[in-house]
Amino acid sequence: MSTAARAAIVVDAAGAVEIRSYAVPEPGPGEFVLKLELCGVCGTDAHIYRGRLASVTFPALLGHEIVGTLAALGDGVTADHGGRPVAVGDRVGVFPALSCGRCYQCQVRHRPANCPDRRPSYGFKSPVTAPPHLTGGFAEYLHAANAGTVFYRTDLPPEVAVLQEPMSVALHGIERGSVGVGSTVVVQGVGAIGLMAVVAARAAGAHRVVAVGAPAARLELAAALGADATVSIHDLTGVAERRSAVFDALGAPGADCVIGASGSPEAFMEAIGLVADGGVLAELGNFTDRGTVPFNPFSDLLKRDITIAGVYGAGPDMLRRYHQALLILERGGWPYDRVVSHRVPLERVGEALAALGGGSPLDGREIVKLAIDPAA
């Protein structure tokens, strides 16, 4: 393609973010080029920006919650992964990870994240010093250079379609937490994934859902998305008083499942105290290394017969969950269009990452969900 694309490159940990220009290549067989409409800013991006994910080295092009319109199709790219025909101009959501689908890890152990031939995920390839360069969503174009990249055509508006990837992560947590008809659920943390976990719990048949977190704008949206009650960590600053408020909201001394989506080691220990005896803590928030906490295997685990499930991203069945996420979003019924609170241009990526990582307002408003809009 005879064009160039701007991309926001993180030069170093907690350092400068530079706008650099790269040629947009012609896609090869099985590849495509996407013109970015929106790319969500995940809490993981904010942690990477601060140097908390050792697998990412700088300079790096981040952004893995990707939606845009097809700009060019390589040979063999004629349909999405649902079998629907696609053409230039169609809006699609792109799943960032891809494994080979043929090896022992993929087919026998069903652990595609352990695939020895797994491609670098979009938004995580680093350093961005050799081609392909346009491998993340904080750019004007994405070169889907991993032949066979999973994507789905959709008529959803971009501010809703951009929620497909975080919804897939939430679905993994709900499944690992064994949430089903009649379950009681506490969602700890009301960022984008926590908010999607509220929706996913409802889709799975949960009887009662309580959301715990801050700020007030996110809690209000959690209620609009299906939470029966909310508990503010700003209003209730002590662990014991928060636990009492959660139990009152549940009508029981603990939840069948707690979804840990706050990303704080200290919150992990608090979450254990919110699980009912025999219940499950599905922990997905501590996606990067934030340190250790004191843990007593007897009193915190065995005596109470609880299960602690580690939830890493969208998990082994990530492609199934990504498709299910789209089905939930396309069914509608909840105010998904309210989740993206800020759309910022490429020039403000550094500011956005710093604000999200520091829990600060942006443009005088509390952040619910940030998205990078290359056309802004």
C-alpha positions in Angstrom: 0.0 0.0 0.0 1.4 3.4 -0.9 0.7 5.1 2.4 2.4 5.6 5.8 0.9 5.2 9.2 1.6 7.0 12.4 2.1 4.9 15.5 2.5 5.8 19.2 5.8 4.1 20.4 6.6 3.8 24.1 10.4 4.5 24.0 11.2 3.2 27.5 9.5 2.2 30.8 7.5 5.2 32.1 9.3 7.3 29.5 8.5 9.2 26.4 5.9 8.2 23.8 6.9 9.2 20.3 4.8 9.4 17.2 6.7 7.5 14.5 5.8 6.8 10.9 6.0 3.4 9.1 5.2 2.3 5.6 2.0 0.3 5.4 2.9 -3.0 3.6 0.9 -5.0 1.2 -0.5 -8.0 3.0 0.9 -11.4 2.2 -1.1 -14.6 1.9 -3.4 -15.1 4.8 -2.7 -11.6 6.1 -4.6 -8.4 6.1 -4.3 -4.7 6.9 -6.7 -2.9 9.2 -7.4 0.8 9.4 -7.8 1.3 13.2 -11.0 2.9 14.4 -10.5 2.3 18.1 -8.1 0.4 20.4 -9.0 0.0 24.0 -6.4 0.9 26.7 -6.2 -2.1 29.1 -4.8 -2.0 32.6 -2.2 -4.3 31.4 -1.0 -1.6 28.9 -0.6 0.7 31.9 1.5 -1.9 33.7 3.6 -2.5 30.7 4.2 1.2 30.3 5.7 1.1 33.8 7.9 -1.8 33.0 6.0 -4.5 34.9 5.9 -7.2 32.2 9.4 -8.5 31.6 8.5 -10.2 28.3 7.9 -6.7 26.7 11.0 -4.8 25.9 11.2 -1.2 24.6 10.6 0.5 22.3 7.2 -1.0 22.0 3.9 -0.5 20.2 1.1 -1.4 22.5 -2.6 -2.0 22.1 -4.4 -5.3 21.9 -8.2 -4.4 22.1 -8.5 -3.8 18.4 -11.4 -2.8 16.1 -11.2 -1.3 12.6 -12.1 -1.6 9.0 -10.4 -3.8 6.5 -8.1 -1.8 4.3 -6.4 -4.6 2.3 -6.8 -8.4 2.1 -4.0 -10.8 1.3 -4.6 -13.9 -0.9 -6.9 -16.4 0.7 -8.6 -13.9 3.1 -12.2 -14.1 1.9 -14.2 -14.7 5.1 -14.0 -14.1 8.8 -13.7 -17.0 11.3 -17.4 -17.4 11.4 -17.4 -18.1 7.7 -19.0 -14.8 6.7 -17.6 -13.2 3.5 -15.6 -10.1 4.1 -14.5 -7.2 1.9 -12.5 -4.0 2.1 -14.4 -1.5 4.3 -16.0 -4.1 6.6 -15.6 -3.5 10.3 -14.0 -6.3 12.2 -12.7 -7.1 15.7 -9.3 -8.7 15.9 -8.2 -11.3 18.5 -4.6 -10.5 19.4 -3.2 -14.0 20.0 -2.6 -16.9 17.6 -1.1 -20.4 18.2 -0.4 -23.0 15.6 -3.4 -25.2 16.4 -1.5 -28.4 15.5 1.0 -29.2 18.2 0.8 -31.2 21.4 0.1 -28.1 23.5 -2.7 -26.9 21.2 -4.4 -30.2 20.4 -3.7 -32.5 23.3 -3.2 -30.3 26.4 -5.5 -27.5 25.0 -2.9 -24.9 26.2 -2.4 -22.7 23.2 -0.6 -20.1 25.3 2.2 -22.7 25.7 2.4 -23.4 22.0 6.1 -23.4 21.0 5.1 -21.8 17.6 2.8 -19.1 19.1 3.1 -15.8 17.3 3.8 -12.6 19.1 0.4 -11.2 20.1 -0.6 -7.9 18.7 0.2 -5.1 21.2 2.9 -7.3 22.8 5.5 -7.8 20.1 8.7 -6.0 21.1 11.0 -4.3 20.5 9.5 -2.6 17.5 12.9 -2.2 15.8 12.4 -4.7 12.9 9.5 -5.4 10.6 6.7 -6.0 10.8 6.4 -2.7 12.6 2.6 -2.1 12.7 1.9 -4.8 15.3 -0.2 -2.9 17.9 -3.4 -1.0 18.1 -2.0 2.4 19.1 -1.5 3.3 15.4 -3.4 4.3 12.3 -3.1 0.9 10.7 -2.5 -2.7 11.9 -0.6 -5.2 9.8 -2.1 -8.5 10.7 1.1 -10.3 9.8 0.2 -13.5 11.7 -1.4 -15.5 8.8 -4.7 -16.9 10.1 -5.3 -14.1 12.6 -8.7 -14.6 14.1 -11.2 -11.8 13.4 -15.0 -11.4 13.1 -17.1 -9.0 11.0 -19.6 -7.0 13.0 -22.1 -4.2 12.6 -21.6 -3.1 16.2 -20.4 0.5 16.6 -16.7 0.6 17.3 -17.1 1.8 20.9 -19.0 -1.4 21.6 -17.0 -3.8 19.3 -13.8 -2.7 21.1 -15.2 -4.5 24.2 -14.9 -8.0 22.6 -11.4 -8.8 23.9 -12.0 -7.7 27.5 -15.3 -9.6 27.5 -13.5 -12.7 26.4 -11.2 -12.4 29.5 -14.2 -11.9 31.7 -15.9 -15.0 30.3 -12.8 -17.0 31.2 -13.1 -15.9 34.8 -16.7 -16.7 34.9 -16.1 -20.2 33.6 -13.1 -20.8 36.0 -15.4 -19.6 38.8 -18.0 -22.2 37.9 -20.7 -19.5 37.8 -24.1 -20.9 36.8 -27.8 -20.5 37.4 -28.4 -19.3 40.9 -24.8 -18.4 41.7 -23.9 -15.5 43.9 -21.0 -13.5 42.6 -18.8 -10.7 43.8 -16.8 -8.8 41.2 -13.9 -7.0 42.8 -12.6 -4.2 40.6 -14.8 -2.3 38.1 -12.4 -1.5 35.3 -13.4 -2.6 31.8 -12.9 -6.3 32.6 -14.7 -6.1 35.9 -17.6 -4.4 34.2 -17.7 -7.1 31.5 -17.5 -9.7 34.3 -20.8 -8.3 35.7 -22.4 -8.8 32.3 -20.8 -12.3 31.9 -22.1 -13.4 35.3 -25.6 -12.3 34.3 -25.3 -14.2 31.0 -24.2 -17.3 32.9 -27.3 -17.2 35.1 -26.0 -15.6 38.4 -28.8 -14.9 40.9 -27.0 -12.0 42.7 -24.1 -9.9 41.6 -22.2 -7.4 43.8 -19.6 -5.1 42.4 -16.8 -3.7 44.6 -14.5 -0.9 43.6 -14.3 2.8 42.6 -14.7 5.5 41.4 -18.4 6.3 41.6 -18.8 6.6 37.9 -17.7 3.0 37.4 -19.9 1.7 40.2 -22.9 3.5 38.7 -22.2 1.8 35.3 -21.7 -1.6 37.0 -25.3 -1.2 38.3 -26.5 -0.2 34.9 -24.8 -3.3 33.5 -26.5 -5.7 35.9 -25.0 -5.5 39.4 -27.6 -5.8 42.1 -25.5 -3.8 44.6 -22.3 -1.9 44.7 -19.7 -1.3 47.4 -17.4 1.7 47.2 -13.8 1.3 48.4 -13.6 5.1 48.7 -16.6 5.3 51.0 -15.7 2.2 53.0 -11.9 2.3 53.6 -11.5 -0.6 56.0 -11.4 -4.3 54.9 -13.7 -5.4 57.7 -16.4 -2.8 56.9 -16.2 -3.6 53.2 -16.6 -7.3 53.9 -19.6 -6.6 56.1 -21.2 -4.4 53.4 -20.6 -7.1 50.8 -22.1 -9.8 53.0 -25.2 -7.6 53.7 -25.6 -7.1 49.9 -25.3 -10.8 49.2 -27.6 -11.8 52.1 -25.0 -14.5 52.9 -21.5 -14.7 54.5 -19.6 -15.0 51.3 -20.1 -15.5 47.5 -20.1 -18.7 45.5 -17.6 -17.0 43.3 -15.4 -13.9 43.6 -14.0 -12.5 40.4 -10.7 -10.7 41.3 -10.2 -8.0 38.7 -8.6 -5.2 40.7 -4.9 -6.1 39.9 -3.7 -5.5 43.5 -2.0 -8.2 45.6 -3.6 -6.8 48.7 -7.0 -7.0 47.1 -6.3 -10.6 46.4 -6.1 -11.4 50.1 -9.3 -9.3 50.7 -11.0 -11.3 47.9 -10.3 -14.6 49.7 -12.2 -13.2 52.7 -15.3 -12.6 50.5 -15.5 -16.2 49.2 -18.0 -18.5 50.9 -16.7 -21.8 52.3 -16.6 -24.2 49.4 -16.6 -21.3 46.9 -14.1 -20.2 44.2 -11.9 -17.2 43.8 -11.2 -16.7 40.1 -8.2 -14.3 40.1 -7.6 -12.5 36.8 -6.5 -9.0 37.8 -2.9 -9.6 38.8 -1.8 -10.1 35.2 1.6 -8.5 35.9 4.0 -8.9 38.8 2.8 -6.6 41.6 4.6 -8.4 44.4 3.7 -11.0 47.1 1.4 -11.2 50.0 1.2 -13.3 53.3 -0.9 -16.4 52.8 -1.8 -19.1 55.2 -2.6 -22.4 53.4 -4.5 -23.8 56.4 -6.8 -20.9 57.4 -7.0 -19.2 54.0 -7.5 -22.3 51.9 -7.9 -25.8 53.3 -10.0 -25.1 56.4 -12.5 -23.3 54.3 -12.4 -25.8 51.4 -12.2 -23.0 48.8 -10.7 -23.1 45.3 -8.3 -20.5 43.9 -8.3 -20.4 40.1 -5.7 -18.5 38.2 -7.2 -16.8 35.1 -4.6 -15.8 32.6 -6.2 -13.7 29.8 -8.9 -15.4 27.7 -7.4 -18.8 28.6 -7.1 -22.1 26.8 -10.3 -21.8 24.9 -9.6 -18.1 24.0 -10.9 -18.3 20.5 -14.2 -19.8 21.6 -14.6 -17.2 24.3 -13.7 -14.4 21.9 -16.6 -15.6 19.6 -18.9 -15.9 22.6 -18.0 -12.4 23.7 -19.2 -11.0 20.3 -22.5 -12.9 20.6 -23.1 -11.4 24.0 -22.3 -7.9 22.8 -24.4 -8.3 19.6 -27.4 -9.5 21.6 -27.5 -6.1 23.4 -29.7 -5.4 26.4 -27.1 -3.4 28.4 -25.7 0.1 27.9 -22.4 -1.0 26.4 -22.0 2.3 24.6 -21.4 4.0 28.0 -18.3 2.0 28.9 -15.8 3.9 26.7 -15.6 7.2 28.6 -12.6 8.7 26.8 -11.5 8.7 23.2 -8.0 10.2 22.9 -5.7 10.7 19.9 -2.4 9.0 19.3 -0.6 12.1 20.5 -2.0 11.6 24.0 -1.2 7.9 24.5 1.5 8.6 27.1 -0.8 10.8 29.0 -3.6 8.2 28.8 -1.3 5.4 30.1 0.0 7.5 33.0 -3.6 8.5 34.0 -4.9 5.0 33.9 -1.9 3.6 35.8 -2.1 6.2 38.4 -5.9 6.2 38.9 -6.2 9.8 37.9 -9.0 11.6 36.1 -8.5 12.6 32.5 -9.9 15.8 31.1 -11.6 16.5 34.4 -13.6 13.2 34.3 -13.1 9.8 36.0 -11.9 7.1 33.6 -14.2 4.2 33.0 -12.7 2.9 29.8 -10.0 4.6 27.7 -9.8 4.1 23.9 -7.3 5.4 21.4 -8.9 7.0 18.4 -6.3 7.6 15.6 -8.7 9.9 13.8 -9.4 12.1 16.9 
